[in-house]
Amino acid sequence: MNQFSKLVVAIVPALVMLGCGSKGEVKDAGADSGVQQGRAAGVTTGAGGVGSGASATSAAGGATASGSASSGAAGSASGGSSGGSSGSAAGNSAGGSSGSSGSSMASSGTSGTGAAGGATMPGMLPNNMKVFFDYDRSEIKAEFRSLLQAHVSYLAANPTVRVTIEGHCDERGTREYNLALGERRAHAIQQFLVLQGAGKDQVKTVTFGEERPDAAGHDESAWKFNRRAVFTYAK
Amino acid sequence: MNKVLWILICLTLFSASAQAVLTIEITEGVEGALPIAISPFAWQGVNSAPENLAAIVDADLNRSGRFLTLPEKEMLQKPTDVREINWRSWRALEVPYLVIGKWGPSKQAAGAYDLHYALYDAVREKYLLGYTIPKIFPAQLRMAAHQISDVIYQELTGERGAFSTRIAYIKTVGAADPRPYWLYIAESDTQNEQVILKSKQPILSPAWSPDSARLAYVKTSDDGPAIYAVDINLGTQKQLSPPGKFSAPTWSPDGKKMAMVGYEGGSTDIFTLDLVSNRLEQITRHWSIDTEPTWAPDGRSLVFNSERGGSPQLYQHSFETGQVKRLTFDGKQNLRASFSPDGRMITFVRLDEAGGYQIAVMELATGEARLLGKPGWDESEAESPSFAPNSSMIIYASNFLEKGGRNKRGVLAAVSVDGRVHQRFSAEGVGEVREPAWSGYLN
């Protein structure tokens, strides 16, 4: 155990460096999900551009601007709760998170059909815990955005709730490559949730690669169910 | 050779631990293979011999593709002593080399055996070599036979034999979780299997330490993947990486470091971990997936797989210059590279345009890669190639589907580095064998 904690200490600087070094990654993953919204709104700097990790947060700020215009009561309700969240979430920009949770309410309310099953009431736990991906991809498909927005609303309204996003793959490709791909899938979801207003410390990722398939079988009929991210809420 | 030569030899080997059928299918070209006969060894004890040692030597040599062994039923005589050899009968069969042997209870150690064997040139009627192996305990009998194979192989080919070595692999049974996972080791002919560890969580990516005493592996618990190592003699396990975010271990040639993949913030990069100081150092830094490092035997570079160019391809990182060089350009994907112990080659899997994964080898000096060809049996996918310590053969997992595609089976298979000799080891029973890794030399 002793030795182990030493290892962790040794790792921290490396991971910090990793974080800094991966700006390209943030941008790239963002392109999968929230950033386009932010660009469309053309508004970024105000709330978001605080301190480090700026690129991610400011994108969230952008999304806020586009969303909150259409949201009324929902936005204010969550504004209160995510104010609480920002208090506990050290390092996460308060403005960014409260604003963008408003936006997520709005969009989950408006596009509450399709894969989301998103007739979920704001702040309620959505029924659907799975998001599926195309082969060898980690981009979030449009049909799952409203479901993700519903999870954002729930997380924003319940700032003490913690969720782990599991990334999974189908069996094609090597096992190690799939562990990496699973991590990317989980991260893409995490990125989306945080950009849209979930607290950064509320969302963890874990990869299982191809090791825990949902569906048995060795063709597309099984594979399409195995390329997935799964929300696991802490009990 | 204008025709594909099919030789199908089924040998039933009775080992102390398990009875398994070893099927060797040699396709294309025993051209240049040296005819040799292994006369059954004389047993000088009571009852019957506890092991058919000559059959083990026979199978070893045959499997290498460098030898064509004479089946016992075609032998005109079965000498066990030099005075019994009828040289002309071997020349008549065009078999220039002959091995004889005898063994029995040891004169020096109770419960052990003494064995003597010799190799003869039947054309020149000449003794080439002979040894006595004293005090072989029952558990070492098969390894003693593999050592005989090593000596004969080296004498007649000029290259070191790799028969008295081990392979490690993962086995699992069933399709639904939770299912059991085992880390096995076996002798190079896949016989004499032993379970090194059992796990209810998936285990993967076994990697031998340079001294072949430990195996690193990845276990994916609920926290995600982490790297462990198990001592194969003591059975002791140790966690090497923090939980959740590390996989794909490969040892440095001096055994002091390990390269691995770390996951953080959606980025997967290669790190090295100093196993003495526990210091972690980041090696690659790229937003795309970098994974599956393999450490060059000279210690100076890592080959890894990255999708930085748009699809998974192989790259080489030089520790001296920090430069990264792309190695593969053909094929849709090239993954899971593994160095040859002589450092001259890498083997890897290539996804071709038709969508099949095949074993490929690249000569690093020329950058030329070639596929080793499809075997004669039904193979839906080849995975996880690993070189023998003498760089002459590659072991891999050969997958196929049964029951109309519902059941996936994986079995161990091997191919000579020139692609001429394909062989499959079919253990009885069910389950899926994955990710074989060949050990280094054991002595």
Chai-1 contact restraints between the chains, C-beta under 6 A:
chainA,res_idxA,chainB,res_idxB,connection_type,confidence,min_distance_angstrom,max_distance_angstrom,comment,restraint_id
A,K6,B,N278,contact,1.0,0.0,6.0,A-B,restraint_1
A,L7,B,N278,contact,1.0,0.0,6.0,A-B,restraint_2
A,V8,B,P242,contact,1.0,0.0,6.0,A-B,restraint_3
A,A10,B,N278,contact,1.0,0.0,6.0,A-B,restraint_4
A,A10,B,R279,contact,1.0,0.0,6.0,A-B,restraint_5
A,A10,B,L280,contact,1.0,0.0,6.0,A-B,restraint_6
A,I11,B,L280,contact,1.0,0.0,6.0,A-B,restraint_7
A,A14,B,L280,contact,1.0,0.0,6.0,A-B,restraint_8
A,A14,B,Q282,contact,1.0,0.0,6.0,A-B,restraint_9
A,L15,B,E264,contact,1.0,0.0,6.0,A-B,restraint_10
A,L18,B,E264,contact,1.0,0.0,6.0,A-B,restraint_11
A,G19,B,G265,contact,1.0,0.0,6.0,A-B,restraint_12
A,G21,B,R285,contact,1.0,0.0,6.0,A-B,restraint_13
A,S22,B,G265,contact,1.0,0.0,6.0,A-B,restraint_14
A,S22,B,S267,contact,1.0,0.0,6.0,A-B,restraint_15
A,S22,B,W287,contact,1.0,0.0,6.0,A-B,restraint_16
A,G24,B,W287,contact,1.0,0.0,6.0,A-B,restraint_17
A,E25,B,G266,contact,1.0,0.0,6.0,A-B,restraint_18
A,E25,B,S267,contact,1.0,0.0,6.0,A-B,restraint_19
A,E25,B,W287,contact,1.0,0.0,6.0,A-B,restraint_20
A,D28,B,W287,contact,1.0,0.0,6.0,A-B,restraint_21
A,A29,B,G266,contact,1.0,0.0,6.0,A-B,restraint_22
A,T174,B,L335,contact,1.0,0.0,6.0,A-B,restraint_23
A,T174,B,R336,contact,1.0,0.0,6.0,A-B,restraint_24
A,R175,B,L204,contact,1.0,0.0,6.0,A-B,restraint_25
A,E176,B,A248,contact,1.0,0.0,6.0,A-B,restraint_26
A,E176,B,T291,contact,1.0,0.0,6.0,A-B,restraint_27
A,E176,B,E292,contact,1.0,0.0,6.0,A-B,restraint_28
A,Y177,B,T291,contact,1.0,0.0,6.0,A-B,restraint_29
A,Y177,B,L335,contact,1.0,0.0,6.0,A-B,restraint_30
A,L179,B,P225,contact,1.0,0.0,6.0,A-B,restraint_31
A,L179,B,S247,contact,1.0,0.0,6.0,A-B,restraint_32
A,A180,B,T268,contact,1.0,0.0,6.0,A-B,restraint_33
A,A180,B,I289,contact,1.0,0.0,6.0,A-B,restraint_34
A,A180,B,T291,contact,1.0,0.0,6.0,A-B,restraint_35
A,E183,B,Y263,contact,1.0,0.0,6.0,A-B,restraint_36
A,E183,B,T268,contact,1.0,0.0,6.0,A-B,restraint_37
A,R184,B,G266,contact,1.0,0.0,6.0,A-B,restraint_38
A,H187,B,G266,contact,1.0,0.0,6.0,A-B,restraint_39
A,V206,B,G224,contact,1.0,0.0,6.0,A-B,restraint_40
A,T207,B,G224,contact,1.0,0.0,6.0,A-B,restraint_41
A,F208,B,T220,contact,1.0,0.0,6.0,A-B,restraint_42
A,E211,B,P202,contact,1.0,0.0,6.0,A-B,restraint_43
A,E211,B,T220,contact,1.0,0.0,6.0,A-B,restraint_44
A,R212,B,D177,contact,1.0,0.0,6.0,A-B,restraint_45
A,A216,B,A175,contact,1.0,0.0,6.0,A-B,restraint_46
A,H218,B,L401,contact,1.0,0.0,6.0,A-B,restraint_47
A,H218,B,G405,contact,1.0,0.0,6.0,A-B,restraint_48
A,H218,B,K408,contact,1.0,0.0,6.0,A-B,restraint_49
